[in-house]
Amino acid sequence: MMVSLARRLELPAAPWFIHRVHVAALAQDAALVVSALPEAARDIALMVRVEVGEVAEPWSLAVAAL
């Protein structure tokens, strides 16, 4: 009955918030990305340390050797 009324009024059969799967999937994807960022930042911060020097510029190693 609601579907036929919606068709006569040219409305969608159900509002967008009834179909929560897409909204939940988007929220889950965003949470995965946001939770991965601190780990990547920590890894970069550890590689930049002077003791490790994995992400150092070539000229900075030459200056440090002097």
N, C-alpha and C positions, 0 to 999 in steps of 0.2 A: 504494500500500500504506500509506504514512504517512497519507494523507488518510482512508482508511477506519478506521485505528486511532484517529486523532484524533477522528473522528465517534463512534466507539464509546465513547471515554473522555470525550466532550463537551468536547474541547479545541479551540482555534482551529487552523485548518489550518497556520498558520505563526506563529511568535512575532513580536512587534511589531518587534523590532530587525532582522528580515529586510527589512521594508518601510522602507528608509532614506530614501525620497524625502521624506516629510513632515518627518522630523527635519532633513534637509539644507535643506529650504525654510525651516523655522523659523530655523535657524542663519543662513542667508543674509539673511533679513529682519532679524534682530537685528543682524547685522554692518552692514547698510546704515544702520540707524537710528543705531547707535553711531558710525559714521564720519561722519555728517552733523552730529552734535552739536557737535564742536569748531569747525566752520566757522560754524555759527550763533552760537556764543558769541563767536567772534572778530569777526563782523560787529556784534554788539550792543556789544561792548567798543569798537570803533572809532566807532560812532555816539554813544556816551556821552561821548566825549572833549570837553573844553571847547572846543577849537578848532573842532570840527564842530558840536556842539550839536543834532543832529537829534532826540535823544530827551530833550531837556531839558523840565522842567516850565515852564509859562507864568510862574509867579511867580518862578522862579529866573532867568529872562531879565530880568525887570523889576528884580530886585535887582542883577543883574550890570551893568545899564545905569547904575545910580546911581553 
